[in-house]
Amino acid sequence: MRKVTLAIAAALVLAIVSPAFSQPFADVPTDHWAFDAIAELAAKGLIEGYPDGTFKGDRAMTRYEIAMVVARLLARIEAIKIPAPPAPPKIDVTRADITTLQRLINEFRAELAALGVRVTAVEEELAALRGRLDNTRVEGFAFFRYQAPLTGSGAPYTYGLFNLTFNGRISSTASATINTLLDSGDGGVFGFGSGTSSTCSGGSGYCTPGVTFDRAYVDVAAYGLNWRLGRQTYMLGPIGLLFSEGSLAVYAGNSVGIDGLKVTGGFGPLNFEAAGFTYQYDPASLAAAQSILMVRGSTGLLPGWTVGVNYVTERTNQLGTPANTTNSGWSVDVSGAVIAGVTLQAEYASFTASGGTAQNAYQVNATLNLAQLTGMTTFSPSLRLQYKNLAWTTSAPIYRGSGDMFGLGFTSDYTAWNARLSLTISPQFRPYVNFESGRVISSGSTNTELELGFFSQVTQGVTAQFRYQRREFPAGTVATNRYRLQLSTSW
C-alpha cells in the first residue's frame, strides 16, 4: 500500500490533468481505483514495473525504490522553467526547518547519493542559510550526578555542572566565543557548596564551587590562515601524548582552557598548526610561569591515511629556586582505515627534560565496527581496543595526554591495555563494558579498572547514564567499588 500511496502523492505534486492511458502493467486492471495515477506516472517515466511486466502494488517499497522516485521527481521539477514573479513573497525559514531537512538528507543519504543527487551541494546551501540565521548562537550542556560507594570508605555525594557557550559573528571573517562553567562542588546539585570528593583538586578531597570562564577567544581568517587568540582548548595530534589541554583540569576533572594563540593553514597537501600558550600555577603569588610552543605538520600518506610530525618545547620560569628549566619533545602519528570497518590511530613520542636523557612513550588505538565487519547489524556492536606504554619514568611532558580509564593520574610510568564493547539494543538501552589492565613500570604494581553501564534516551536531548565502577590497586585490594547515576542534557 505504501507504493500505491506514494504514486498518488507524486501524481498530485505534478498537478497535471491525466488523459486516458493504456494499461501499463499486467497486474493493474483498468477499473482499479489507482489506475489513472499509476498509468500517468509510468507514462512520465517516474515509476517502472518489474521485468515480468507487473507492478506488484501490494508489496512494500524498498528505500531504494522510494529514493528513485524522489530523484526523478526532483529532476523533473528542476527542468520546469518558472518565471520569477515581480515581487516574491518572503519565506520564513527557521532553524527547526533546516534541522528537519538535514535529518531527511541523513536518512536517505546513501540512496540519494547512489542515484547521483548532489547531497553535498544541498548541505552547503543549508549550512550557509543556517549561518545567516545564526549570527549569534547560544549552546550548552548540563549534567547532574549522584554517586555512592557499595563498599569501602567514602560517602554518597551529588555533583552538577552547567555549561553555556555564546558564539557571535563579528564579520564575514571573524567571530568570538565565550564559554562559562557553573560548578556545583560536592555540596549538592542545587546547593553549590563544598564537600569531600576525591575527584576534586587532584584527589586532595576538596572541591570548590563557582563560575569559570574556561573559553574566551576570537577566531579570525586572515592572510590565508585561521587564527585563534584567547583562552582555548588544544591537543597536539590525534592522541596528544606530548600535549593535551585536558590535563590542566584542577577541579572535578573539568577542562579549564589555556591562554594563547593558535594558527592553522595549509599549502597543497601539507597542513600545519602552530600554537603558543602561557600558564601560571599560582597567579596570587606569581609562582612558576610556564610557556609552551608547539608546531605540527600533517599530510595524506595514502588515500584515507594521515601522517603527522609534532614538536613541543616547554619553559618554566621560576621566581625563586629551583632554577628555570627548558624541556623539548617530538612525536610522529598515523591514523586511517586499515580496511572497511577498522580504523587505527598510533603515536610514538620522545621527550627530553632539561639536563636529562630522552624517554619514550607510544599508544595505539583501534576501533572495530563489528556490525560492518560481521554483518550483525541487530545491536550495532562496536569494539575499541587500546594499548599504551607511557614510559615517562623519570621525566614527562607537563601537559601530557592519555592516562588510565578512570582518570586517576596514571599518565606516566604506566603501561596498560584497554577494551570497550558497546551495543545499541534500542535508544532506551545502549549498554557497554569497559576494562583496563595496567602496570606501574617502576614498581610492577598492577591496576585493574572495570566499568559496566548503559545509556538511555529519556526524551529529546536528555540522556540518562548508569555506571558501576570497580578498581583494584594493587591486585586484590579494592580501591573503588561504586555506582553512578547521571542525567545529561544539551541544547
C-alpha positions as CSV (number, residue, x, y, z in Angstrom):
1,M,0.0,0.0,0.0
2,R,3.0,2.4,0.6
3,K,3.8,2.1,-3.1
4,V,0.3,2.9,-4.3
5,T,0.1,5.9,-1.8
6,L,3.4,7.3,-3.0
7,A,2.3,7.0,-6.6
8,I,-0.8,9.0,-5.9
9,A,1.1,11.7,-3.9
10,A,3.6,12.1,-6.7
11,A,0.8,12.5,-9.3
12,L,-0.7,15.3,-7.2
13,V,2.6,17.0,-6.9
14,L,2.9,17.2,-10.7
15,A,-0.7,18.6,-10.9
16,I,-1.3,17.7,-14.5
17,V,-4.6,16.6,-15.8
18,S,-4.4,12.9,-16.8
19,P,-5.6,11.8,-20.3
20,A,-6.7,8.3,-21.0
21,F,-3.9,5.8,-20.7
22,S,-3.4,2.3,-21.9
23,Q,-2.8,-0.5,-19.4
24,P,0.9,-0.2,-18.3
25,F,1.1,-3.2,-16.1
26,A,-0.5,-6.6,-16.4
27,D,-1.5,-6.8,-12.7
28,V,-3.2,-3.3,-12.6
29,P,-6.7,-3.7,-14.1
30,T,-8.2,-0.6,-15.8
31,D,-11.0,-0.5,-13.2
32,H,-8.6,-0.2,-10.3
33,W,-9.1,3.0,-8.2
34,A,-5.5,4.0,-8.6
35,F,-5.2,3.0,-12.3
36,D,-5.0,6.6,-13.8
37,A,-2.3,7.7,-11.3
38,I,-0.2,4.6,-11.9
39,A,-0.5,4.9,-15.6
40,E,0.4,8.6,-15.7
41,L,3.5,8.1,-13.5
42,A,4.6,5.2,-15.8
43,A,4.0,7.3,-18.9
44,K,6.2,10.1,-17.4
45,G,8.9,7.6,-16.6
46,L,8.7,8.2,-12.8
47,I,8.0,4.5,-12.0
48,E,8.9,1.3,-13.7
49,G,7.5,-2.2,-13.4
50,Y,9.3,-5.4,-13.0
51,P,10.9,-7.4,-15.8
52,D,7.8,-9.7,-16.0
53,G,5.6,-6.6,-16.8
54,T,3.9,-6.4,-13.4
55,F,3.6,-3.5,-10.9
56,K,3.2,-5.5,-7.6
57,G,1.3,-2.7,-6.0
58,D,0.5,-4.7,-2.8
59,R,4.3,-5.1,-2.0
60,A,6.0,-2.6,0.3
61,M,8.5,-0.3,-1.4
62,T,12.2,-0.6,-0.6
63,R,14.2,2.5,0.4
64,Y,16.0,2.5,-2.9
65,E,12.7,2.5,-4.8
66,I,11.5,5.5,-2.8
67,A,14.7,7.3,-3.4
68,M,14.5,6.5,-7.2
69,V,11.0,8.1,-7.4
70,V,12.1,11.1,-5.3
71,A,15.2,11.6,-7.5
72,R,13.2,11.5,-10.7
73,L,10.7,14.0,-9.3
74,L,13.5,16.4,-8.3
75,A,14.9,16.1,-11.8
76,R,11.5,16.8,-13.4
77,I,10.9,19.8,-11.1
78,E,14.3,21.3,-11.8
79,A,13.6,21.1,-15.6
80,I,10.5,23.2,-15.2
81,K,11.2,26.9,-16.1
82,I,9.1,29.1,-13.9
83,P,9.5,32.9,-14.5
84,A,10.3,34.8,-11.3
85,P,7.3,36.9,-10.0
86,P,8.0,40.7,-9.8
87,A,7.7,40.7,-6.0
88,P,8.3,37.3,-4.5
89,P,6.8,36.8,-1.1
90,K,9.2,36.4,1.9
91,I,9.6,32.9,3.0
92,D,10.4,32.5,6.7
93,V,12.8,29.6,7.3
94,T,13.5,28.6,10.9
95,R,16.3,26.6,12.5
96,A,13.8,23.8,13.0
97,D,13.1,23.7,9.3
98,I,16.7,23.4,8.5
99,T,17.2,20.7,11.1
100,T,14.3,18.7,9.7
101,L,15.7,18.9,6.1
102,Q,19.1,17.8,7.4
103,R,17.5,14.8,9.1
104,L,15.8,13.8,5.9
105,I,19.0,14.1,4.0
106,N,20.8,12.0,6.6
107,E,18.1,9.3,6.5
108,F,18.3,8.8,2.7
109,R,22.0,9.9,2.2
110,A,23.3,6.7,0.8
111,E,20.3,6.0,-1.5
112,L,20.2,9.6,-2.9
113,A,24.0,9.7,-3.4
114,A,23.8,6.4,-5.3
115,L,21.3,8.0,-7.6
116,G,23.5,11.0,-8.3
117,V,21.7,13.5,-6.2
118,R,24.1,16.3,-5.2
119,V,23.7,15.9,-1.5
120,T,26.8,17.8,-0.6
121,A,25.7,20.9,-2.6
122,V,22.3,20.8,-0.8
123,E,24.1,20.6,2.6
124,E,26.3,23.5,1.8
125,E,23.3,25.6,1.0
126,L,21.7,24.6,4.3
127,A,24.9,25.5,6.2
128,A,25.0,28.9,4.5
129,L,21.4,29.5,5.4
130,R,22.0,28.4,9.0
131,G,25.0,30.7,9.2
132,R,22.8,33.7,8.1
133,L,20.2,32.8,10.8
134,D,22.8,32.1,13.5
135,N,24.8,35.3,13.7
136,T,24.6,34.8,17.4
137,R,24.3,31.3,18.9
138,V,23.8,30.1,22.4
139,E,24.6,26.5,23.1
140,G,25.4,24.5,26.2
141,F,25.0,21.3,28.2
142,A,24.4,20.3,31.8
143,F,24.6,17.2,33.9
144,F,23.7,16.2,37.4
145,R,25.3,13.1,39.1
146,Y,24.7,11.0,42.1
147,Q,27.5,8.7,43.3
148,A,27.5,6.2,46.2
149,P,30.1,3.6,47.3
150,L,29.0,0.0,47.6
151,T,31.8,-1.0,49.9
152,G,34.9,0.7,51.4
153,S,35.3,4.3,52.5
154,G,33.6,7.4,51.2
155,A,30.2,8.9,51.4
156,P,27.4,9.5,48.8
157,Y,27.7,12.8,47.0
158,T,25.9,14.8,44.3
159,Y,27.6,16.9,41.7
160,G,26.3,19.3,39.0
161,L,27.8,21.1,36.1
162,F,26.2,23.7,33.8
163,N,27.9,24.9,30.6
164,L,26.9,27.8,28.5
165,T,28.6,28.9,25.2
166,F,28.0,32.2,23.4
167,N,29.2,32.5,19.8
168,G,28.8,35.7,17.9
169,R,29.8,36.6,14.3
170,I,31.8,39.9,14.2
171,S,32.2,40.0,10.4
172,S,32.4,37.6,7.5
173,T,35.9,36.6,8.6
174,A,35.8,36.9,12.4
175,S,33.8,35.5,15.3
176,A,34.0,35.5,19.1
177,T,33.3,32.7,21.6
178,I,32.8,32.8,25.3
179,N,32.2,29.7,27.4
180,T,31.2,29.5,31.1
181,L,31.1,26.7,33.6
182,L,28.9,26.7,36.7
183,D,30.4,24.1,39.0
184,S,28.3,22.9,42.0
185,G,31.1,21.4,44.0
186,D,30.1,18.4,46.2
187,G,27.5,20.1,48.4
188,G,24.6,19.2,46.2
189,V,23.2,19.8,42.7
190,F,21.3,22.9,43.9
191,G,23.3,23.8,47.0
192,F,26.6,24.7,45.2
193,G,28.5,24.0,48.4
194,S,31.8,22.3,49.1
195,G,32.4,18.7,50.2
196,T,34.8,15.9,50.2
197,S,35.2,14.1,46.9
198,S,38.5,12.6,45.7
199,T,37.5,13.8,42.2
200,C,38.4,17.3,43.1
201,S,41.7,19.2,43.2
202,G,43.8,16.2,42.1
203,G,42.4,13.9,44.7
204,S,43.1,16.2,47.7
205,G,39.5,15.9,48.8
206,Y,38.1,19.4,48.3
207,C,36.1,20.8,45.5
208,T,35.3,24.5,45.3
209,P,32.1,25.6,43.5
210,G,31.9,28.6,41.3
211,V,31.7,30.1,37.8
212,T,34.7,29.8,35.5
213,F,35.2,31.4,32.1
214,D,37.1,28.4,30.6
215,R,36.8,29.6,27.0
216,A,37.1,33.1,25.7
217,Y,38.7,33.6,22.3
218,V,38.4,35.3,18.9
219,D,38.6,33.5,15.5
220,V,39.9,35.4,12.5
221,A,40.6,34.3,9.0
222,A,43.4,36.5,7.6
223,Y,46.4,36.1,5.2
224,G,45.1,32.7,4.1
225,L,45.4,31.4,7.6
226,N,43.0,30.8,10.5
227,W,43.9,32.5,13.8
228,R,42.5,31.9,17.3
229,L,43.6,34.2,20.2
230,G,42.5,33.8,23.8
231,R,41.6,31.1,26.3
232,Q,41.0,27.9,24.4
233,T,41.5,24.1,24.2
234,Y,44.2,22.4,22.3
235,M,45.6,18.9,21.6
236,L,48.9,18.3,19.7
237,G,48.0,15.5,17.3
238,P,45.1,13.0,17.4
239,I,46.3,11.3,20.7
240,G,48.2,14.2,22.3
241,L,51.0,12.3,24.2
242,L,53.1,15.5,24.3
243,F,50.3,18.0,25.0
244,S,46.7,17.7,25.8
245,E,44.8,20.7,27.3
246,G,42.5,18.5,29.3
247,S,45.4,17.7,31.7
248,L,45.1,21.3,33.0
249,A,42.0,20.2,34.9
250,V,42.1,21.3,38.5
251,Y,38.6,20.9,39.9
252,A,36.4,17.9,39.4
253,G,38.1,16.8,36.2
254,N,36.9,19.8,34.2
255,S,38.8,21.1,31.3
256,V,39.6,24.7,32.1
257,G,41.3,26.1,29.0
258,I,44.7,27.8,28.5
259,D,45.6,31.3,27.2
260,G,47.5,31.6,24.0
261,L,47.5,31.8,20.2
262,K,46.9,29.1,17.6
263,V,47.3,29.4,13.8
264,T,46.3,26.8,11.2
265,G,46.7,26.6,7.5
266,G,47.8,24.5,4.5
267,F,49.9,24.5,1.4
268,G,48.9,22.0,-1.2
269,P,48.9,18.5,0.5
270,L,50.6,19.8,3.6
271,N,48.6,21.1,6.6
272,F,50.2,22.8,9.6
273,E,49.4,24.1,13.1
274,A,51.4,26.3,15.4
275,A,50.5,27.2,18.9
276,G,51.9,29.1,21.8
277,F,50.4,29.1,25.4
278,T,51.2,30.5,28.8
279,Y,50.1,29.2,32.2
280,Q,50.8,30.2,35.8
281,Y,50.5,27.8,38.7
282,D,49.5,30.4,41.3
283,P,48.7,33.9,40.0
284,A,48.3,35.2,43.5
285,S,52.0,34.5,44.4
286,L,53.3,34.8,40.8
287,A,54.9,31.4,41.0
288,A,56.1,29.2,38.2
289,A,55.1,30.9,35.0
290,Q,55.2,28.5,32.0
291,S,55.3,29.0,28.3
292,I,54.7,26.2,25.7
293,L,55.5,26.4,22.0
294,M,54.3,23.7,19.6
295,V,54.2,23.0,15.8
296,R,52.6,20.2,13.8
297,G,52.7,19.2,10.1
298,S,50.5,16.6,8.6
299,T,49.7,15.2,5.1
300,G,47.9,12.4,3.4
301,L,50.2,9.5,3.1
302,L,47.8,7.2,1.2
303,P,44.1,7.6,0.5
304,G,42.3,7.5,3.8
305,W,45.6,7.8,5.8
306,T,47.2,10.8,7.6
307,V,50.7,11.1,9.0
308,G,51.8,13.9,11.3
309,V,55.0,15.1,12.9
310,N,54.9,17.2,16.1
311,Y,57.4,19.2,18.2
312,V,57.0,20.9,21.6
313,T,59.2,23.0,23.8
314,E,58.4,23.9,27.4
315,R,60.0,26.7,29.5
316,T,59.3,27.1,33.2
317,N,60.3,30.5,34.7
318,Q,60.8,30.1,38.4
319,L,60.8,33.3,40.6
320,G,62.9,31.5,43.2
321,T,64.5,28.1,43.5
322,P,64.8,25.7,41.7
323,A,66.3,27.2,38.5
324,N,64.5,27.8,35.2
325,T,64.1,24.7,33.0
326,T,63.6,24.1,29.3
327,N,62.3,20.8,28.0
328,S,61.6,19.5,24.5
329,G,60.0,16.6,22.7
330,W,58.9,15.3,19.3
331,S,56.4,12.7,18.1
332,V,55.0,11.1,14.9
333,D,51.5,9.8,14.5
334,V,49.5,8.0,11.9
335,S,45.7,7.4,11.5
336,G,43.4,5.9,8.9
337,A,41.3,3.0,7.9
338,V,43.0,-0.4,7.7
339,I,40.0,-2.0,6.0
340,A,36.4,-1.1,5.8
341,G,35.2,-1.1,9.4
342,V,38.6,-1.0,11.1
343,T,40.3,2.4,11.9
344,L,43.7,2.9,13.6
345,Q,45.5,5.7,15.5
346,A,49.1,5.4,16.7
347,E,51.6,7.8,18.1
348,Y,55.3,7.4,19.2
349,A,56.8,10.2,21.3
350,S,60.2,11.1,22.7
351,F,60.7,13.7,25.4
352,T,63.9,15.1,27.0
353,A,63.8,17.1,30.2
354,S,66.2,19.9,31.0
355,G,69.6,18.2,31.6
356,G,68.1,14.7,31.3
357,T,68.0,11.9,28.8
358,A,65.3,11.1,26.2
359,Q,62.4,9.0,27.4
360,N,59.8,7.4,25.0
361,A,56.1,6.5,25.0
362,Y,53.7,5.2,22.5
363,Q,50.0,4.4,22.2
364,V,47.8,2.5,19.7
365,N,44.0,2.8,19.3
366,A,41.9,0.6,17.1
367,T,38.2,0.8,16.5
368,L,36.3,-2.1,15.0
369,N,32.8,-1.6,13.6
370,L,31.7,-5.2,14.3
371,A,28.3,-4.5,12.6
372,Q,30.1,-3.7,9.4
373,L,32.7,-6.4,9.7
374,T,30.4,-9.3,10.5
375,G,27.1,-8.1,9.1
376,M,25.5,-8.3,12.6
377,T,23.5,-5.1,12.4
378,T,20.9,-6.0,15.0
379,F,22.7,-4.5,18.0
380,S,25.3,-2.3,16.1
381,P,28.3,-3.7,18.1
382,S,31.5,-1.7,18.2
383,L,34.8,-2.7,19.9
384,R,37.6,-0.2,20.8
385,L,41.0,-1.6,21.7
386,Q,43.9,0.4,23.1
387,Y,47.5,-0.3,24.2
388,K,49.7,2.3,25.8
389,N,53.2,2.3,27.1
390,L,53.8,5.6,28.9
391,A,57.4,5.1,29.8
392,W,58.0,8.6,31.3
393,T,59.6,7.1,34.4
394,T,61.9,10.0,35.5
395,S,60.5,12.9,33.5
396,A,57.4,13.6,31.4
397,P,55.8,16.4,29.4
398,I,54.0,18.8,31.8
399,Y,50.6,18.7,30.0
400,R,50.8,15.1,28.6
401,G,47.8,13.3,27.3
402,S,46.5,9.8,27.7
403,G,46.1,8.1,31.1
404,D,44.1,5.4,32.8
405,M,40.4,4.7,32.3
406,F,39.1,6.4,35.5
407,G,41.3,9.5,35.1
408,L,43.2,8.9,38.3
409,G,46.6,10.2,37.3
410,F,48.3,7.2,35.6
411,T,49.7,9.5,32.8
412,S,53.3,8.4,33.2
413,D,55.3,5.3,34.4
414,Y,52.4,3.2,33.3
415,T,51.6,0.6,30.6
416,A,48.2,-0.9,30.0
417,W,45.7,-2.3,27.5
418,N,42.0,-1.4,27.4
419,A,38.9,-2.8,25.7
420,R,35.4,-1.3,25.4
421,L,32.5,-3.1,23.8
422,S,29.3,-1.0,23.0
423,L,25.9,-2.2,21.8
424,T,22.7,-0.5,20.8
425,I,19.7,-2.6,21.8
426,S,17.3,0.4,21.5
427,P,17.5,4.2,22.1
428,Q,16.4,3.4,25.7
429,F,19.1,0.8,26.3
430,R,22.7,1.2,25.0
431,P,24.9,-1.0,27.2
432,Y,28.7,-1.1,27.3
433,V,31.6,-2.7,29.2
434,N,35.0,-1.1,29.6
435,F,38.0,-2.9,31.1
436,E,41.6,-1.9,31.6
437,S,44.6,-3.8,32.9
438,G,47.7,-1.9,33.7
439,R,51.0,-1.9,35.5
440,V,53.2,0.7,37.1
441,I,56.5,0.3,35.2
442,S,58.9,1.2,38.0
443,S,57.3,-0.8,40.9
444,G,55.5,-3.6,39.0
445,S,52.2,-2.9,40.9
446,T,49.1,-3.8,38.9
447,N,46.0,-1.8,38.3
448,T,42.6,-3.1,37.0
449,E,39.6,-0.9,36.3
450,L,36.1,-2.2,35.2
451,E,33.1,-0.2,34.2
452,L,29.7,-1.6,33.3
453,G,26.9,0.7,32.3
454,F,24.3,1.8,29.8
455,F,22.9,5.0,28.3
456,S,19.2,5.6,27.9
457,Q,17.5,8.4,25.9
458,V,14.9,9.8,28.3
459,T,13.4,12.3,25.9
460,Q,14.6,14.6,23.1
461,G,18.0,16.0,24.2
462,V,18.0,14.3,27.6
463,T,20.2,11.2,28.3
464,A,20.5,9.1,31.5
465,Q,23.5,7.0,32.3
466,F,24.1,4.3,34.9
467,R,27.7,3.2,35.7
468,Y,29.1,0.6,38.0
469,Q,32.9,1.1,38.6
470,R,35.4,-1.2,40.3
471,R,39.1,-0.7,40.7
472,E,41.8,-2.9,42.3
473,F,45.2,-1.3,43.0
474,P,47.3,-3.2,43.7
475,A,45.8,-6.5,42.6
476,G,43.5,-7.9,45.3
477,T,43.0,-4.6,47.0
478,V,39.6,-2.9,46.2
479,A,40.3,0.8,45.9
480,T,37.0,1.7,44.2
481,N,33.6,0.0,44.3
482,R,30.8,2.4,43.5
483,Y,27.9,3.3,41.2
484,R,26.9,6.5,39.5
485,L,23.6,7.8,38.2
486,Q,23.8,10.8,35.8
487,L,21.3,12.9,33.8
488,S,22.6,14.9,30.9
489,T,21.1,17.4,28.5
490,S,22.4,19.6,25.7
491,W,20.9,22.4,23.5
